[in-house]
Amino acid sequence: MSNRMFQGIVNQLSETVSKTIGVIDETSVVIACSDLSRIGEVVDGVPAEFYSDSSFLVINSETFYPIEGATGHAEFGIFVQGGDAETEKLAHILAISFKNIKQYYDEKYDKGNFIKNVIMDNILPGDIYLKSRELRFKSEASRVCMLVKITSRTDVSVYDVIQNLFPDKTKDFVISLNETSIALVKEVKPNVVSADLEKLASSIVDTLSSEFYTHCIVGIGTVVSGIKDLARSFKEAQIALEVSKVFDTEKTVANYDNLGIARLIYQLPTTLCDMFLQEVFKRGSIESLDQETLFTIQRFFENNLNVSETSRKLFIHRNTLVYRLEKIKKITGLDLREFEDAIVFKVALMVKKYLTSSPMKY
């Protein structure tokens, strides 16, 4: 708990309590006080056992009471001006109040830091469950990681906007990673479906875009049931964004579950991809195909290899499309009207796109 937080509480209490009150740390240094001139002062005569005895102490007409921590050992102490019985009661009441405030503060902020360390893989697996029990963290709940990547400069605090969208700080954690990346760890129902997660991610995109004129893309990991698997869900959200940047540049939401063959291609070694392209295009390079031909191929795939429907959508005669397909077959040796050849060509186009792209890195 920060000294500033202690001082803020002391300032509020000083309006009600007429006596000088303050807080000392384990080294007996005054870190907060209603008498600002005493901050930084070292209180002499405070024994080491004061922080473990849970009993009051009177030094120089001031009553000291330890502020117990979660382990029973005190890291701080409260002091109140005076040494009589009434002052002792007041010091005890203030110590209990500070203890509860400190516990709330620690749980609120330590949980956030804990989750950040978990998703960033900065904590040993054996320590995860120990720390979760210490923080009374619901470790077996179903959760999903989402990664929000800001793609346009803005003066709006995106972190605050997302925090307001998910105000339940006991279940949802919003974590700032850097200036453009924010992670959302959200508790979900065990039977949640991908469509619901994508709808939630779309609501984030739409809110930032329509209300704050801030553009972003959101990557979604898979739902995990154990806290130790949150790191995997976070990495999947990263991969989803990276793959989407290469293969689906128009999408604002990328779901790891729906990446399909693009995910497989993205994880292949580039040397293997080069070998694949050389094998597929033995007769002629893909570079020999002009933009009009490539556009025709794209539309042909979008219309499920249906010649009549594709020619209608392209506003060309059916024979013109057949001529173009024959031209492609002559150059590459692949007949796109044949299902197997179409699959090979489609994968080859995706591999080529992957090799010529510059994937996002975090």
Secondary structure, 3 states (H helix, E strand, C coil): CCHHHHHHHHHHHHCCCCCCEEEEECCCEEEEECCHHHCCCECCCCCCCHHHHCCCEEECCEEEEEEECCCCCEEEEEEEEECCHHHHHHHHHHHHHHHHHHHHHHHHHHHHHHHHHHHCCCCCHHHHHHHHHHCCCCCCCCEEEEEEEECCCCCCCHHHHHHHHCCCCCCCEEEECCCCEEEEEEECCCCCCHHHHHHHHHHHHHHHHHHHCCCEEEEECCCECCHHHHHHHHHHHHHHHHHHHHHCCCCCEEEHHHCCHHHHHHCCCHHHHHHHHHHHCCCCCHHHCCHHHHHHHHHHHHCCCCHHHHHHHHCCCHHHHHHHHHHHHHHHCCCCCCHHHHHHHHHHHHHHHHHHCCCCCC
